[in-house]
């Protein structure tokens, strides 16, 4: 109970001091070991959690495997990704969150965007959101699956231009 109180009261920053070497805690169910493991490996946990969030959206039918593949690469590079971000009654496939800015990413998959009216709806929605300050970057499924690195090359430049840096290493 004391540990719960101590860990749940931090608002901006938490510093952990410990006198027991991590290597002496062998029991994986020991709460002290779990806390130390989290402090030493929290970036890995953040990546895993980001991928789980996208996977949950895929399983709900709100995101595609294509979005998962794109999101996975971005997360593995250390960026914070929010799937199916809701804004003004719309959903954005993926949002890369930086410290002071964010970038909307639209994954134009072949299944959804084969119908011209779906593509036009997406463009209209993007223009509405751009008027309220959103920045967008789009990737086509056909180009992504042909050559992933080349398809995402301009994304890394765009993120850099917006000052969005990897936060999870």
N, C-alpha and C positions, 0 to 999 in steps of 0.2 A: 504494500500500500504506500509506503514511503517513497519507493521508486516511482510509482505512478504519479504521485504528487510532484515529485522533483522534476520528472521529465515532461509533464503536461503543463507546467506553469511558464516555461520559457516562451518569450514572445518573439524576439528577434535573433537571439544567438544563444547557443548552448556550448559550454566548455565542460569537458569531462576530465576529471583527475582520477586516476586509479592507482592503487598501490600493489595490486595483484597483477603479475605479468599475465598477459593474455594466454600464453602457452600453458599455464598451469590449470586453466579452466578447460577441462576435457569433455564434460557432460554437455551434449548439444541442447538439452532441455533446461540448463542452468540459465536463469534470467540474466545474470551478470555476464555470461558468455554471449548471449544474444545481443545485449546492449553494446558490448565492446565490438562484436562483429559488425553491428550496424554502423557504429562510429568509424570503424576502420574501412568499411566497404559501402558506405551510403551511396556513392556515385553509381556503383553496380546495381544497387537496389532501385535507384531512380530510373535507370535504363530499363530494367526488368518491368517496373511498374508502368512506364510509358508504353512499352510493347503490349503489356496486358490490357491497357485501356483501349488500344487500337483493336486488338483481338476481340475484346468484348463487343465493340461496335460492329465488327465483321459478323460475329455470331448473332447479333440482333438484327442483322440485315440492313443496317444503316451505312455501312462502309464496305468496300470491296477488298478483295485480295490484292488488287493493284495498289490501293491506298496503303494497305499494310506493308507491302514491299517497299514503297517509297518512304513511308514513315520509319520503317526499320533501318534503312540506310541513314536517314537524318539523325535518328536517335543514337545509332552506333557512332556517329561522328561527334556526339556529345551535346546535341541541341535538345531543348525541351519542346516536345510536340504535344499538342492538344488535338485529339480527333473530333470530328463532327461538332465543331465550335458553333454555338448558336448566337446569332446576332440579328436583331431587327426582323425576327421571324424567318430568317434564312439559316441554312447550315453551310459551313465552310468545311471542305474535306479535312484539311489539316491546317493547324496554325502553329507556326514556330514562334515561341515566346522568347523574347530577349529581355534584358533588364529594363530598357526604356522604349522598346518598340516591338512590333510583331509583324509577321508576314503571313498572309493567307496563301495557301497552296491548293490549287485545284488539279485534281488528277482526272484527266479526260480519257476515261476508259472507252474502249471500242464498243462494248455492250450497250452502255447508257447513251453514248454520244452518237450512235449511228443514226438516230432520228434527228432530223434538222431542227425540229421544234424544241427538242431537249437542249440542243446546243445553243439555240437562240435564247432560251430561258436562262441558261447559265450566263451568257454574255450580258443579258439585261440585268440580272441580279448583281453581277460583278460591277457593272457601271453604277448601279444604285449605291453599292457599298463603297466604291471608290470615291464617290461624291462626299461621303461622310468620313473620308480619311484613310480607308483601308488601302493597303498595297497588296497586289496579287502577283503570283507567279504560277504559270500553268505548265503542265507536262502531259504530253500525249502518250498513251499506252503503247502505241506502235513504236514510237521512237525510244521509249524507256526499255522495252523488252528487246529491241535490237542492239542497243549499246547503252547500258545504264550509266556508266561514268560520263559519257559525252552528253547524255540527256540531262544530267543533273549539274553539269559544269556551270551553267549560268546561274543556278540556284545559289551556289557558294559565293559567287560574285555579288548577287543581289543581297544576300544576308550580310555580307561584309559591308556593302554600301549603306545598309540600314543600321550598321553598328551592332548587329546581333551576333554575339560570339557564343561558341560552345560553353555550356555551363556545367556539363556532366562529362568528366574525363574518364 
